Amino acid sequence: MNSLDLEKVCQYVNDNIINFHKAKIKSVESLKLQRLLNKNPYLFKAKNICTAGELIEGLLNAFLSSSEEKLFGDFLEGLAIFIAEMTSNGHKSSAPGVDLEFINNNIHYLVSVKSGPNWGNSSQQKKLDEDFKTAVIRLKQIKREVNIQPVLGICYGKTKTSFLRGYMKVAGQNFWYLISENKNLYTDIIEPIGYKAEEQNESFLIEKSKLSNRITKQFIDMFCDESGAIDWVRLVEFNSGNFDLDKPLP
């Protein structure tokens, strides 16, 4: 492998972490009440939520949590590709389900990058198995003699390296070492990731507050009765009302 230039890595992180924060703000700016109300209304009723503000805050946080994980996963995937480009002429893969390809020690690695260990359900994991098998077959048709190693690369976590259903699973420090041969890379990148975090988060919280106020007002107008109480029946009807079993099936 080529040596890793940590200054370039830090510069990449500084330049691109801003895009993550901008994407967070954009996701808030474009969010509509109707999309929030797709969440489970029974769960929030079971929590004995009584105010519109509390309900909207819970819905908003649930949405942002899943959205943020996806956005940051995209950032980490880009960082991993950038590092592999520098160390082993790696590149973003065009194979479905595979994010990164690179060659080291005569092994052609096919890497699917996941931000954390709890990345998917059984169906998604089965789909990854199929994507890896397809990618290996296609690559073998082009390079019959090449040694191919599919890899599930997880950006954080202490899971030990293992081999599952034909692919290697590496996490945390081991993942960052695999693409860089630098044992300290997993800690070296934490400081630049915090670049301007306070400033960016302040901007995000301002936009989130505006959205929360705006959507709370819309919710009160649509789903609170004259006394100010949440009309849960009306809310559940909006979320799940779709009765059509009195009609012939197509």
N, C-alpha and C positions, 0 to 999 in steps of 0.2 A: 504493500500500500504506500501511497504518497504520504508525506508528513502533513499533519493537519495544522493549518494556520488559524490559531484561536482568535486573532484579531479580526480576521475576515468573518469568522463565525459570529463573533460579538456584533460586528457591524451589520451582518445579515439580520440578526435577532432585533437589534435596535431599529432597523429600517422596517421590518415586517411585523413586529408586535403592534405597531401603530395601526396596521390594517385590521388586526384582530379587534382592537378597541373601536375602530370606525365601523366595523361590521356589526358589533354589538349595538352601537347607537342606531345604525340603520334598521336593525331588526325591531327595535323599539318604536322608531318613528313610523314604520309601516304596519304595526300591529293593530288589528281591529277587534272590537268587542266580540263579534261573532266567532272569531277564531279561538278566543280564550274560553268561550262557553262550550267548546267541544270537550272540555275536561269533565270528569265524573262528578255530577252534582250530588249524588248520594253520599260520596265520601265527605264532601264539605258540610252537608247536613249532619252527618254522623259526628262531625267535630264540634257541633253546636255553635256554628258561626252565625251571628245575629246581625252584623252590620254589613252594609254594602262595601264599605272601605276595606274591612277585614277579608271579605270574600274575594274582592278584586286583587288585593295584595297577595293572597294565597295562590290564585290562578296565575297571576303575573309571574310570581317567583317560580312556580312549577314550569311555566313555559320557558322562562329565561334560563333556567337550570339546564334543560335539555338542549336548548339552542346554543348556549355558551359552550357546552361540552363538544358539540359538533364543530363550532367555529374554531375552538382551540385545537381540536384534533386536526383540522385542516392546516393550521399553522405549524404544528409539530411534524406533520407529514412533509410539508414544504422544507422545513429545517433539516429533516433526515435526508431528503433528496439532495439538498445543497451540500451537506457534509459528504455524502457518498460521491457526488460529482467531483469534489476536491480530492478525496483520498483514493478513489478507484475508478474514476471516469464513469460513475454511475449515472443513471438517467431515470426519468419518470417512465413507468411502464405503460404500454398501450393495451396490455392484456386485462380483461375484465377481472376485477377483484384483486389485482396486483398493483401496488403503488410504485414500487421501486425495483430496479434491476441493477446489479453490479457484479463484477468478477473480482475474486481475490483468491490467490493460491490455486488457480485453475478450477475454481468452483464458481458456477454461475448461480448467483443468489436471486430468487424471486421473493420479494418481500411485500407482505400486506401489513401496513402500519396501522396500529390501533393506539389511541391515546391512553387507555387504561385497561386493567384486567377484566372488568365486567363489561365487555364490549358488545355482546350479542346473545340472542336466544339460540335454542338448538337448531332452528331452521336456518338462521344466518350462519351458524358455524358449519352446518352441512353444506350450505351454498359455497362457503370458502373452500371446503374440501374439494368440491366439484370444480371450482375455478382454478385451484392449484393443479389438479389433474389435467385439465384442459390446457393450461399454460405449459406444463411440462411436455405434453404430447406435441404441441405445436413447435416448441423450441427444439425438441429432439428431431423433428422433421427437417429443421434447418441445420442444426449442428448435432449430428448423430453421435459423435464421440465425446461431447461435452458432459461434464459432471454437473448435475443440476440439484440445487437444494432449495426447496420452498421454505419460507420462514414466516411465521407469525411474529411480528415485532411489536412489542408493547412498551410504550414510552415510560411508564413508571410501574413500580411494584416490585416485590421481593420474590416472586414466583421463580422457582429453580428452573433451569434449562431442561427441556424434555422434548421427546419426539412423539408426536401424536398423529396417527392416521396418515403417515407419510410425510409430515412436515415438522420442522423444528420450531419450538416455541421459546422465544427469549424475551426477557422483560427487564425493565429498569436499567441498571448499570450495564448488564450484559448486552442489551440491545444497542446502547450507544457505543459500546466497545466494538461490537460486531461491524459497525459501519465506519469506525474510525481507528480502531486499535489504540484507543486512548482510554485508560482505566478511569480517569478523572473527568471525562467529558460530561458525564451526567450531573456533576456538581458545578462544573465550569459554566454551564449555560444558565444557571438559576439567577445569577445576578443581572445579566443583560435582559432577561425576560421581564424583570421588574422596572425596566427603563420607562420613566415618566408615568409609572402606574398610578401614582396618586393623582396626577393632573388629569389623566385620561379617565379614571374612575369618577372623578368629580364631575366631568362633563357628562358621563353616562348617567350618573345619579340625578342630575338636573333634568335630563330628557325623560328618565324613568318616572320622576315625580310629576312632570307635566302630563305624561301619558296616563298615569294612575288617576290623577284628578279628572282628566277628560273622560276616561272610560267609566270611572265611578259615577259621574254625572249621567252618562248614557244609561248605565245599568239601573240607577234609581228611577229614571224616567220610564224604563221599560219593565222593570221587574219588582218594584216596590209599590205597596198599596198606599192608600191615602194616609194611613197612620204612620207610614215610614218603614213598616216591616217588610222583609223580603217575602215575596209571593213564591214559595217554593214550587207549588203546583204549576204555576205559569212558567217558571224556569225549567222544570223537568219536561214540560210539554214542548218548550222551544228546543231543548237538547235532544229529546228522544221520541217525540210524538210522530209516528209514521204509520199508523194502523192501516193496513190494506189487505188483511187476511179474509175480509168479506168479499174480496174480488177473486175471480179465477186467476190462477197462476199462469204466467206466460209459457 
